[in-house]
Amino acid sequence: MGRVANIDSQEMKLQTTPAGPFDDLGETSPREECGVFGVWAPGEDVSKLTYYGLYALQHRGQEAAGIAVGNGEQIVVFKDLGLVSQVFDEQSLDSLNGHVALGHTRYSTAGGATWDNAQPMFRMSPDGIDVALGHNGNLVNHRELTQEAARLGLVDPKNNPSDSDVMCALLAHSTSEQHSIEEAAMDLFPRVRGAFCVTFTDGTNLYAVRDPHGVRPLSIGRLDSGYVVASETSALDIVGAEFIRDVDPGELVIINGDGIRSRRFRQGTPKGCVFEYVYLARPDSVIRKQLVNSTRVEIGRRLAQEAPVDGDMVIPVPESGTPAAVGYAQGSGIPFAQGLTKNAYVGRTFIQPSQTIRQLGIRLKLNPLREVIRGKRLIVVDDSIVRGNTQRALIKMLREAGAAEVHVRIASPPVKWPCFYGIDFASPKELIANNVDQEDPVASICEEIGADSLAYVSQEAMIAASGQPREELCAACFDGHYPLGVPDDDDNAKVVKNLLGDMATSSIDD
């Protein structure tokens, strides 16, 4: 059951159980942090449009979900911990009436996994104007903004407020009858550093803003009776919105009865996240005119050229490895086959596994098709290796199922550095690429996971497959170059600074 907050009601204190990752191997895949969705459409059922939009963005955050709806007089927020389908039902959606809505799916970065940190955030201005805000990304100057909000009496730093709550508090504080939320945004966002895609509303208008580097995607679509903004174009597709364009880096978009209006708060210097193309975004999404699925297939083709190996069949680790495996098969001429079947319903659960079930490991999620792989030399394609636990267990399982050889090919370079711009990687010391013999790390990882051979696609090939200029991409998790700098209040950032020095702390925002 969710909880509702608005200007007329006190917060209901309900006990809820957060849905946690069913992570029996201690292997954490890169987590996308958040997805945002906004709709301005008088006469439409905006809460249900937002609900279905969030379904399309569920992969970007499975920890919490929420919807805020405004009717011109007040904003009502309904949010809770869990998946979209666990948080909302017909009754809750029917209670959200208005013409403008924000939706959010969350995985936490700044701030813990609590109801208070679920989004959209809600604040009231000193003049009684409602403000709701949803945020995808991660701020580099979180501490600086938190201190500013604390001096104004808006937050208590001891409570570890999320960067999203801090932004919402500062935005609402500067909004008044004489100083609109639009002008408050034009004052605030030039001072915000890091990666951020933000949708917000005063209950009448819909606003969207994207950081000057466009690290995360944010797109605009047209409905018959209004407009939609979303983290990915796949969310536009699911609600029947026609893609218009992306929100530009450094742009504030205002949507209301007058249509779409644009203001520039900073000059754009694109640094889009290359990992969106590799893993994060849905394959049916389009980023900067490039279909994500096509990029992943092309990465697989280039991987086949760079790292050929004799084998009988190419199999993917479903689902994220499938497009690259298709490309590898096309590039190598070796047949593609589905050698593993995936349980689509394992991944998020309220029920914690027993020790006996934990020992089953990866079998909870994947099961080999023995008649397909028995006696075969397999080329197994996956999107990335984080700690290596999943690959180690998978290779063991394939050998037990009768595979003659297992050759692993990875559709991204080795992940060596944490992300401070909206992806939750393991800490540097937990990444397998940093915990092996650095004289020949690939050979050491190959031995660690028990493969017959291992190869990664080169960073050059990955970037070429994305179709984007190298200077307009961020690949910090692979090469340790942080174009936006790193936070000064993060334990992993301290490790990175010690290892990289000036390369980590330099920022194009400075």
N, C-alpha and C positions, 0 to 999 in steps of 0.2 A: 504494500500500500504506500502510496506517495504522500507527500505533505504539501499543503498549499500555503502560500504566503501572499498577502496583499495589504493594502493600506487600511482595510477595515477589520482584519482578523489578527489575533495573536498566533504566533508559531505553535503548531500542534506538536507535542513531544511524543513521537511514536518511535518504538524500537524497531529497527530494521537490521537485516543481516546483509552485509555487502557481498556481492558476487565476486569471488576471487578467481584467479587463474588456476585451472586444474593442472598444475605444473609439477608433475610427478618426477621429472628428471632434473629439477633444478636448472633447467634451460629456459632462459627468458628470451623470446624473440624480440626484435626491435618493436617498441610500442609507439603508436602514432600520436599519442597524447589526446587530441580532440578533433571533433568535427563541428562546424557551425552551419546553421541554416536560418534564413530569414525570409519572410514573405510579407508583402503589402498587397492586399487584394480585397477591397470592399465587396461585400456580397458573397464571398467565398467562405467555406469552412476552413479558416486558416489553421486551426489547431490540428485538424486531420491532415491537411497538406503538409504541415510541419512534421507530424508523426511519421508519415511515409517518407518524407525527405530524410529524417533521422535513420530510418531503416537502411537507406542507401549509404549512410555514413557510419553505420554501426562498427565497421572495422577500424575506425579511427579512434574509438574509445568505448570500452565495455564496462567501465567502472560505475558510471552514473549517467543519467539522462534527465533532461528537463525541457519544459516549454514555457515561455512567457507570452501572454496575449494582452494586447492593449485595445481599448475601444474608444480612445479619445478622452476618457475621463479618468480611468485608472488602469493599472497593469496588474494582472494576476499571474503568479508564477507557480507552477507545479513541477516538482523535481524530486528525485530520490536516487538511492544507490541501486545499481542493477542495470540490466539490459533494457532497451526501449520497450520490448514486449513485456518485461516484468514491471516496469514503472507505470505504464499507461493502460487503461481499459476504456470502454465506451463511456462509462460514467465520468471518468476524470476528463476525457476529451470534450464531452458535452458541456462541462462546466466552464470551459475556456472559450469565451465568446468575444469577438472583436474583429477588427479588420487588419491588424498588424501582429505578427508573431515572430518570436525567436525560438530556435531550437538548438540543443547542444548535447553532444555525447562526449564523455570525459574519461581520460586516464590521467592521473595526477602527475604533475611535475612539482610546481611550487605549491605547497600546502598539501596536507594529507588526504587520505581517502575517507572523508567525513561528509555528512549531509551538508554542513555549512559551506563546504568547498565545492559542492555540486553546482552546476550552472544551468540556466542563466543566473547571474548575480542580480540582486535587487537593492536599490538604494533610493532614498527620497531626498530631494534637494531642500535647502533651508526654507524655500518658498512653497514646499509641498508638491513639487513636480516629481512624478515617478520616473525612475530610470532603471532599465534592465539591460544587461550586457552579457554577451557570450564571446569567448576568446579561444582561439587556436594558436598555439605558439609558446614561446618562453622568452622572458625579458632578461636582458643582460644587466640592466640597472634596477632590478627589483628592489634591492636594499635601499637605494637612493630614493625611489618613489615611496617606499614604505615609511621611511623616515619623514618625508614630507607630509604624508597622510597622518602620521602620528603627531607631528607638531600641530596639525590642525585639529587634533582630537577625533579623527575619523576611524582610526584603527589602533589596536593594541599590539605592538610588535611581539610581545610575549606569546600571543596566540598564533603566531606564524601565519599571517593572512596570505592567501594566494595572490599572485600578481594580478589575476583577474579581478579579485575583490578590491584590491588597491586602485586599479584603474577605474572601476565603477564608482568607488567612493570619491575619488578626485574629480571625476566627470560630474557627478551629481552635486558635489559641493560648489562647483563653479557655475551651475545652471540656475538661472533665476528668470523672473519675468522680464528683466532688463538685459539679461545676458543668456541667450538661447543655448540649448545643448549643442547646437552646431558650432557656435562661437567657443563654447567650452572645449569642444573637441579640437578645434583649430588651435587652442592654447595648449592643450595637453599633449597631443600626439607628436608634435615636433620634439618634445622632451623625452619621449619613450624610446628606448634603445633595445634592439633585439629583434626577434621574429614575432610578428603578431598579425593575425587576421581577426578582426573584431566586428561583430554586428551588435548594434544597440538601438534602443528606441526610447522615446519619451511617451509612448502610448498612442501617438498620432502618426509620426513619421518613422520610416525605417532608414537606418544609417549603416554603412559598411566602410571599413577602413583597412588598408593593407600597409604593412611596413614598407619603408623606402627600398628594401631589397627584394621584396616579393618572395621571401623564403618559402612560404607555404602558398598553395594555390587558393584562389577565391574568384568565383565566376558569377556572372549576372545572367538571368534568364527572363523571358517575357511570358506571362500568362495572358489569357484573353482579357482578364479584368485587373491585371496588376503585374507585379514583378517578384522575382525570387533571387536571393543570393545564397551561394552554397560553397562549401569547401571543395567539392568536386562536381564536375558536370554530370556524373551519374545520378546525383541527387536531383538535378534539373530534369533529367530524363524520366525519372520515376513519377514526378508530379505533372508531367506533360508540358514543361516549360521549354521554350525555344531559346537556345544559347544566343546571347547577344555579344558579349565580350567578357574579358577578365577585368576585375578591378586592377587598375594600374598600381605599381609600386609607388608609395607616397601619395595615394589618392584617397580622398574622402568622398563617398557617394551618398547623395541624399535622395530618397524616394518618397514621393507623396502624390497628391492629386495633380500636381503640375508635371508629373513624369519623373525623369532622372536628371539630376543636376550633379555637377562634379566640381570639387575644389582640390587644389594641390597644397598639401601641407609641408612636403619635403620633395626635393628633387630625387627621382628614382635612379638607383644604381643596382640593377638586377643581380641577385645572387640566389637563384632558385635551388632548392634542395635536390641533388641528383638522386638521392635515395627514394624520392617520391616515384621516380621512374622504375627503380629497381624492385621495390617491395611495397612501399606504403600505400600508394593510391590503388584504387580498383582498376583492373585491366581495361574496363570499358570506359574509363574516364579519359578526357583530353586535357593535356597541360601544354599551354603555349603552342596550340595547333598540332600537337603531336599525340596520337593515340598511344596510351601507355602500353597496351598489349603489343602493338607493333614494335615499340622500343624494346620490349623484353624478348620478343622473337628475334629481333636483330642482334641483341646482345648474345643470344644463344648461337646464332650463325657465326658471329665473330669469335666466340669462345671455341667453336669447332675448328676454326682456322688457326687459332693460336695454340690450342691444346688438343691435337688429334690423338686418338687412341683406338686400337683395334677392339671391337666389341660386337656382340650379336644384336643388342637392342639398347635404345635410349629410353630410360624411364624417369619421370619427374617425381620429386617429393611434392605431393599435392598439398594445397592447390597452388601455392605461390611459385613453385618451380616449373609449372606446366608450360607457360609460353616460352621460356628459355629452352626447355627440353625439346619443344617443337622446332625451335630455331636450330638447335644443335643437330637434330636429326636431319633437317633440311640441308644444313651446311656440310654434314659429314656423309650423307647418303646412307646412314645406318638407320634401320627401321625404328620408329617411335612406338612405344607400347605402354599401356597402363599396367605397371607391375605391382602397384600398391593401391589399396582402397582405403579411403579415409572415412572415419565416423564423423559426420558433419555436426553432431550434437555434443561432442566432447570439446571442451575448451573453457566454458564458463559454467559453474554449478554452485548451488548453495550447499551441496553436500560434500564435505571434505573426505578424501579417500582414506581408507584404512591402510595400515602398513603393508598388508598383504597385497592390496590393489596397487599401491605405489610401486611395489617390486615388479609389477607387470610392465612398468615404464611406458615406452612408446607404443606398445601394443594397444593401449587404450585409444590411441588416435589413428594408428596405421596398422594395416594387416597385409602381408604379402599374398599375391596370387601365385601360389606355389606352382601350378601347372604352367604358368607363363614364364617364370624365371628359373625353374629347375634346370641345372646344367648349362645355363647361359652366362656369357660374359656381359655384365651389366655396366652401362654408363649412367650413373645416377646424377641428375642435375637438380641443384637446389639454389635458392636465391642468395644465401649468405651462411656463414658459420660464425656463431657468437662465442659460446663456451666450448662447443664441440660435443657436449653430452648427447644431444639428439643424434648427431651423425654416428657417434660411436655405437649407440644402441641400435640404430637403424642398420648399420653394416653387419653387426652381429646377427640381427634378425634375418637379414637377407641370406647370409651364409647358412644359417640353420635351416632356411627354406630351400636350400639346394643351389644357390648361385655359385657358379664356378669362379668368377672373378667379380670384384666390385671396384669400379673406377669412378671417382667422385669429381664432378666439375661444378664450379661455383660461379654464378652469374653476377658476381661483384668482386672487387678486390678485397683483401683481408681487412676486416674491421679492427682498427687499432686504437681509436680515440673516441671518447664520449661526445655526444651531441648536446649542445646547450641551447639549441634553437627549436626544440619541440619534439624530439624523439628520445625515448628512454632506453639507452643502451646500458649494458653492464659497465661497471667501473673499469678503468684501464687494467688493473691487476687481475680482473676476472676474465678478460678476453683471452681466448686461447692463443691468438696471434702474438700476444705479449708474454706468453708463459712457456715458450719453447726455445730451442737453440736458435739464436738469431743469425748464426752463420749460414744456416739453410732452413729457414722457418717452415717453408712449405713441406719439405721432406719430413721435418719433425712432426708437423701437424698430421701428415699422412700416417705416420707411424702411430701417433696418439689415437687416431680414430679407427685404425685398423684397415685402411683401404689399400688396394693394390697400387693405386696411383691417385694423385690429387693435383688439380690445377685450378687457378682462379683466372677470370677474365682480367685483362689489364685495365687500368684506369682510363687510358687513352681510348681503348675500344668501347668501354662503357659510355664515356662521354660522347664519342662520335655517334653511337647508336641513339642517344637522346635527341640528336638533331639540334642541340643548343650550343652556342659559343662557349668555350671553356671559361672565359672570363666572366660569364654571366651565371655560373653555377657555383654552389658550395659543395665541396667534397671533403669537409673537415674530418668526418669520421674515418676516412681512408688515408688522408695525407697530413692531418694535423694542422692545416692552415685554416684559422678561424677568421673569416673576413669581417665579422661583426664584433670581434673580441670575445672575451669570456667573462662570466660573472665574477664578482669579487667576494661572494658570500656562499660559495659552493665548494664542498670538499673535493669533488673530482676536478674542479677548476684549479684548485691549489696544486693538485698532482700534475696537471697538464702544464701549469705555469712553471713548475720546477723542472719539468722535462724539456719544455719547448722554449722557455724564455720569451723574448720579444715577439716571436712568431705567433704565440698564443694570445698575447695581450694587445697586439696592434689591431686597430679597428678603422674601417672606412667611415664610421660615424664620428670619429674624433675630430 
